[in-house]
Amino acid sequence: MTQLQINLAMKVLRTILSWAVALFLFFPLGWLVLTAFKTELQAIAVPPLLIFTPTLENFTIVQERSDYMLYAQNALITSIASTILGLMLAFPAAYSMAFFKGKHTKDILMWMLSTKMMPAVGALVPIYVIAQTVGLLDTRTALTIVFTLSNLPIMVWMLYSNFKDIPGEILEASRMDGATLWQEFRMVLLPLTMGSLASTGLLCLVFSWNEAFWALNLSAAKSGTLATLIASYSSPEGLFWAKLSAASFMAIAPIVVFGWFSQKQLVQGLTFGAVK
């Protein structure tokens, strides 16, 4: 075989492997969408039905049984609020560690990152007791605080990775020109890090929207997110697969569409600091 034939064969092989991986990853989502439009009998049919008459019955039942808009509103409010609060805390923290490095700056960063390695269930009991004691159980406030704390290490790391690539001479020049700290933030740092802030916020917004563990354990009827809605279709009688799929589809559709339109910023956020 000539080198041209080898290169062509490798290109075809890479294309086939890429499609195979993409289909493998898409299959669960595609199957969920199909099941959402089946009846309960069709959903548990053996062998599985690939050709059937679609129905909107499950979506109607989900709407009638549960207040979908309330769960969606809770998810939206807690996700946006936790993202904004997280950015307000992460921005000055990353700024101070990037431009005023201390002896233990790297130790602090590693400690913050290590908190993400701890199983969430390990902190469930104390957080649950605290929320119950202060009267925040089953409230949006409790979820917002927990979502913020959960995402804060990632936010600080992402912003820190971007900040440390900014030449310190730029800030020194602004200080020599008489810029105050607020002017330095607003007129120098903010324009330079707008892309970093946007991608960090978008990524953590997705994380908060998809958070299930804390939503299931700290909320109920009043402040439950869409994860709570999905879990409600698991009962002692068994799983209602079609209705569960419909509820799941209604929960993931908004964030999938959002992620599709903001994929460039999300990828940028995931790769900050990866290439030097």
Secondary structure by P-SEA (a helix, b strand, c coil): ccaaaaaaaaaaaaaaaaaaaaaaaaaaaaaaaaaaacccccccccccccbbbbbaaaaaaaaaacaaaaaaaaaaaaaaaaaaaaaaaaaaaaaaaacccccaaaaaaaaaaaaaacccccaaaaaaaaaaaacccccaaaaaaaaaaaaaaaaaaaaaaaaaaccaaaaaaaaaacccaaaaaccccccccaaaaaaaaaaaaaaaaacccccccccccccccaaaaaaccccccccaaaaaaaaaaaaaaaaaaaaaaaaaaaaaaaaccccc
